[in-house]
Structure formats: C-alpha cells, structure tokens
C-alpha cells in the first residue's frame, strides 16, 4: 500500500502569526465564535485532512495586549464541530497535571461516541508556574515529576476506557438483562498520584480509546512518547534535526516493543503562500511589519527564564544562558529557540521576527509548488510521516493551502483524493483498534 501523508490542521484563532489579527481581513473576535471554527473545520475536511487540533492550557496565554487571548474549552468546541463535520478527526489538548483521570476519560469517551470514533487526545504535562498557581500550587512541579504523573494518569485512563468490554451490552428484553455484569471491570487503582475505584460511566467507544497524541520533545517527552504516543506533534527547524528526531523516536518505539509504524511523527510548518516567491515574501514581510516588538521581547525573556529588561533588541542572546537540564518548563522549545538564534547568529529583534509566525515551528514562504516540494522532501527523506499545518493567517491561509497545495500533493500520489470507507481517526492514521486489556473469554 502506498505510503500517504498525514495532515493535521492546527487551528489557532486568527492564525499562528502573532500579528495576524491586525490584518484588515481578520476578525479580532473570531476566537470565541463557533461559526469561525465550523468554517475552518469544513475547509480542512475539503482538503481531506486526517484531523484538526486545538491547543489549550489552564492559564491565560500571552498578554491581552498582544493578540486575541483566551480560548473556548476544546472538548466543548470539538463536540460542536463533531456535529458540523463527517470525516475529520478531532484532537484536543488536555493536561495530566491539572485534571483527574476519571473526569477526563469520561469527556474523551463522550466525544468519541458523539463523533463516531474521531476523538484524539494531545497529552501535555503543562509547564509554567502561572498554571500551577491557578490550582493552589506555589510553583510548577519538576519536569520529571510531571511526566511520572502523566504516565500514571494515562495508565488509569486506559483502565477506565477498558472497564467496559465491547460486548457487555446484551439488551435481552425477554430475560430482563441489559448488560453482562461479568464484563465490567472497575480499575480499583491505588498509585502514587491517583486512587480510582470504579468503572467508567460511559461504554467502551468506537475506537476503544482516543488516538493518543504527544507534543513534548525533551528526553522525558520522548520516553513517554515511545511508550504511549500514536502521533507526535514536534517543532523542528532543519531537515537534519527532523531526521535525527524521527530516527530516534522510531528506534525508542521499537525498543519499547511497539511497532514503529504505529507512531506517526508530524512536524509543524507555517506556510505563507504566494503566486510567486516574491509575493509570498511580501506577505511574510507585511506580517513581520505588524509585530509589536515589546510583546515579543517580554515573551522571549519569559521563555528563556530571564529577568525583564535583560535582552537588547539589537544584540544577540546572552552567552551565559543556562543549559536545558536547568530548565523545568518547556525544555525542548527552550533548546530549539536558543539553537536557532546561535546557529543563524540572529539578533533578538530578528529572533522575535522568526518566532512571530510559529513560536519555533518551521516557517516557509513560497509558491504552492515550493511548499509541496518542502513537504515531500521531509516526507520522503525520513523526517516526517506528515505535517501539522499551521497557517499564519486564518481562514485565508488554510484556504490557500487546501486550494493550491493539496491538489499538488494529490497529483504526486502523496495525499488521498477522498476519505473512502475508513471511518475512525485511528483508521485514518493506519492504526489498529486496541484490544481491551480486561477482555475475557466468557460466553
């Protein structure tokens, strides 16, 4: 069977570029309008994307002066989108640090039932003291501790999703028996972080459980992904870095006694598309001209754990930044940004410009053919199984990608022309439906 690209549409209010909301075409209130997201989902479905994705966190991101801030709760929004779409997968971010396994497992099971098997969970551990203080903590837990908790959280969630066997419901009206009591399996879990006694109050879902997605690229993140993840969203700046990450994670997955083809790696790309390369560059420059550098400076100092006022816009990064091992927050993103600045000898002003489009994800300005060429090269040269498409401006950037890049990818045999008979998100990603860990042979 021909290997096919997996495409995921990463939707972020008016677009991934921080200045996208300032363009004349943009609606500064779109981030809380259901119609906006329905429109985006239907564009992505027209492009036969595997899935769409909503990022989230239990904290107010950015300064409200910088860009549209705040977001609709993603599982609520995706439930609405499930009724407005037919095929596309629906992936929500949810934190293992600031949720409980029972409630979260129930919400994802409900979405999977409502959508007919299209739910996915982007599992995050949530960095940052700001989020911790919203939940009664003085500071964020240590990086390793967050991943230990995440592993136990997921183990409990898997037990909950498997607490109903698939054929539990017999619905025997004559005998007055609705379900087989022998096929319910309460977790009765008592661990380091969680104690969960009873079975889930939602039957096992069309997919068995949601597609499991992970987005951390630190050492802890890669160990977690090799054990659990079925799709990985990652930020990579160069083909070589992407190839190294891809080979490393596939190897770790095999070492964990899993099929490496059952983990799909999708780097992020921010395409800025023009009919000519010069036009694409002009679009990119218009966006960069709308950046408010004061906002970018504050955000960069926060990412690098520096005191306000440390950085000079027209100088490079300080030489004495701490190593990744000293960072308890977003370790992999910290390293990516520092290495980008060092490798390309960027001033702080130039670095803010580069981060304005995708916060460390690869930005690419070019014609539809050039964008397709870049995607195909990474796909064919062992750097990606697909891509997280992150349009700089929404909805226009997604429209351009679907109308002009997707047909090229289809012509090259890299992307489906229609959805076909596969219905669930797991089937779209070429993954089997997981067996129930408690399934019995009772008849």
Secondary structure by P-SEA (a helix, b strand, c coil): ccbbbbbbbbcccccccccccccccccccccccaaaaaaaaaaaaaacccbbbbbccccccccccccccccccaaaaaaaaaaaccbbbbbbbbbcccccaaaaaaaaaaaaaaaccbbbbbccccccaaaaaaccccccccaaaaaaaaaaaaaaaaaaaaccccccccccccccccccccccccccccccccccccccccccccccccccccccccaaaaaaaaacccbbbbbbccaaaaaaaaaaaaaaaaaaccccccbbbbbbbbccccccaaaaaaaaaaaaaacaaaaaaaaaaaaacccccccccccccccccccccccccaaaaaaaaaaaaaaacccaaaaaaaaccccccccccccaaaaaaaaaaaaaacccccccccccccaaaaaaaaacaaaaaaaaccccccccccccccccccccccccccccccc
